[in-house]
Amino acid sequence: MRTFVAVVGSLAMLSCADGGVPVNPVAPYSPAPSPPFFSVSGTVRDDAGRPVESARVGVAVRFAKAGPHFDTTSDALGFFSGRLPAGNYDLTVRKDGFREVARHEMVVAGDIESDVTLVPGVRISGVVRESGVGALAGVTVSAFQGSELKLSTTTGPPGVPGSYGLQYLLPGTYTVRVVKPGSAAHEKQEKKIEALIDTRLDFDLPPQ
C-alpha cells in the first residue's frame, strides 16, 4: 500500500488506501512582541532659569554594563529626549563649570518629563607626594580667594593614596595651599590656579 501526504491549505492529510487521515498542522512562527518604548525628555537650565546647551545627559540602569539606555546632549533650548522601555533608571547630567546632577531610581512607566537645574560648581582634585617618600596621607589642602578660606580637606586614603578633592567651588581663580601634619605654618606650598571647569592640580613636596 502506498502512502503520500497532501497539503490542503494549512491542513496536512495523510492519504492511504483507507482515506485521508488529518495530521496536526504546523503553526506559523510568531516572534514575541517587542516591549513598548516611552519618551523620556526634559529641559536643562541654570540656576537663573536660562537654558543650558550641550549638557551631557545619560539615562541607564544603575550598575548595569548592558541593557536599555540612551546618551544625548541638550540643544540650544536646553531640551533633551530619548526613548526607553519601562523600568527604573538613573539620570545623570554633566556640563563643564556646573555641579553634576544625578537622579536615582527614576521610574519609567509611560512618557515622562524630568527637568534639570544645574548650579555652577567646579572640582579641584589631585595627589600630594613628597620626593623620596611618595603619596602623603593626612595633608591639609585648602582653597583660598585672597585671604578668605573657601574649602578645605585632607588627603586620603581611602581611594588613591595621597589624593584630595575640593568639591564644589564656584568657577574662579584660587590659591591652593598644602600643609603637612605637624609642619609649621611657613612650611607650606601654594599654587595659584584658574578653575573654570573641573581641574587637576598635583603637588610634589621637597623632602624634609
JOTA-V361689 format. One record per helix or strand. SS is the DSSP state (a for helix, b for strand). FROM is the first residue (numbers start at 1). TO is the last residue. If there is no record, write none. Layout:
ss = [SS;SS]
from = [FROM;FROM]
to = [TO;TO]
This chain:
ss = [b;b;b;b;b;b;b;b;b;b;b;b;b;b;b;b;b;b;b;b;b;b;b]
from = [4;11;21;37;51;56;69;79;87;98;101;112;116;120;122;134;140;148;163;172;188;199;203]
to = [8;15;23;46;51;60;73;85;94;98;108;113;118;120;130;135;145;154;169;179;195;200;205]
